[in-house]
Each structure stands twice: as structure tokens, then as C-alpha cells.
């Protein structure tokens, strides 16, 4: 079920995707950057198709739920310009929290991890979807329906901002001047996909970077002189990379933690709803713990090399 606006958006964006991906592949080969591999690109397409299939099956249900909420909306925005501007800002704000909690709650990370498992950064990684996210994403947008925004308009704005979210997956565009202060740019999103400790769980926005700046998750991309080179992918590489493993490897890891005999219900809860990387015995580290360890190592190195000592 698609409205006219979404159909137009799809028809306009598809040829654009083909053009920019083709150009990126050509430039990648010309500059010997090795931004693409056949297997990784195939995995990106596979995950996109799975996500699209689930979204298509479930769309009627979540649109019905949003419509019921809209039928009881509390506010009406009558001015057309204000309606679309407020919808864009509110949807992008709510997406920020969806994305942030996908990173901070392990159960949700098990869904979102598929998007971060690529060790490449190119436009097709933007299609590397969080397969099961359509099953719960709409919950974050229920306040929009109660605020008087029509369900199909909510879906349209999400699709429109997602187009921008796909275009920021590239290494070939550097800093974008003053836009760096307003929009999520390729530079910001390279940080988001990097697995270096300083970059973990940073720059969660889809379209606007202001939410990260407001809520303390912003991290600018640093130069080689300021910090180590970016490394993409997960902090610990997957042992198996088959089609099933890409989607379910974190679910499997959660299951193994839950059947441990040396932990109680409090620890089991943390293994499901705590931050990714949490462990009861310190055998694994969360993003914050990795950042703290890196900072301690840097301070120790600075102390050891200080000529005063």
C-alpha cells in the first residue's frame, strides 16, 4: 500500500540510486580504493530484500494502528507549510531515539547489528537494512499520529529522509562546509559506522545532526593526525558470515548468555536489555567501557613518554 507521494518518490529515487552507485564503483576502481566487493554488495541486497518483504507484509497492520491513533488525534495543524515542516522535524527527532535505543539496548541491537556488520562503506551499505525493524519502528511514530499527522504522510517523510540516509554512506565525499553543522553528512556517518572506540554509538541522526549535538552523541570525524584511521564493521568480527548468520548471529549470542548456569535473573535481564557488550564478569566491554579503556591507555602512554618523568 503506497500513496501517490511515495510512488513518485520511488520512481524518482531509483534511477538516481543506479547512477550514483555506478559512479561510485567507477571512481572507486579508478582511485584504487577498493570500496566494493561482490560478496558484501550481494549481502547488502539480500538484507534489503528481507527488510522490504517484512515491511510489505506488515505495512497494512502498522498503517491501521497509526490510523486508529490518528482518528483520536489531539492536535490539528492546518497550515500546509507548518504541517510538513513540523512533521519532518518531529519524525527525525523520533527516529534519532529509535536509532539510539537500537544501539543502547541489546535486544534491539540484535536487529540493527545487520546494518553495521559490513566492513565496507559505500552507497549500497545504505540498503543494508535492519531486517526486523519494520515490526516495531511504527511504535516510535505513534505520537505523530496522535499529534494530527496522517499515517501515509508519516511513511512518506520517513522514506524521504531515508533517501538522504542512503546517500551519506560513502567515502568519496569529504566535509561539506556549513552543512556539517545542520545535516547528517557523509563525514558524520562515517564516524557512526566506524568501530573505533571514540566513534562507537555516535551520530545517530538520519537527516539532521542537531539531535546528536543536543543529546551528547555527536562526534566529528577526526584527521589521521588527531586519531587512528577508521575501521568499519563490528568490534568483534563474526565467526560465520552465511546468510542466516548475518541476520541471527546476535540472537544466537543472546541465547547462549541466557542459558549460562553461573548467573541469576538480574544478569539475564542485563544480557537482553542492557547495553551491547555488557558482561557480568567483564569478559566483554560496552562502548563506554571501551572508550574509557582507550582513554586510560592514551593517558598512560602520555605519562610514560613525558620527558618530565
Secondary structure by P-SEA (a helix, b strand, c coil): cccaaaaaaaaaaaaaaaaaaaaaaaaaaaaccccccaaaaaaaaaaaaaaaaaaaaaaaaaaaaaaaaaaacccccccaaaaaaaaaaaaaaaaaaaaaaaaccaaaaaaaccccccccccccccccccccccccccccaaaaaaacccaaaaaaaaaaaaaaaaaacccccccccccccccccaaaaaaaacccccccccccccccaaaaaaccccccccccccccccccccccccccccccccccaaaaaaaaaaacccccaaaaaaaaccccccccccccccaaaaaaaaaaaaaaaaaaacccc
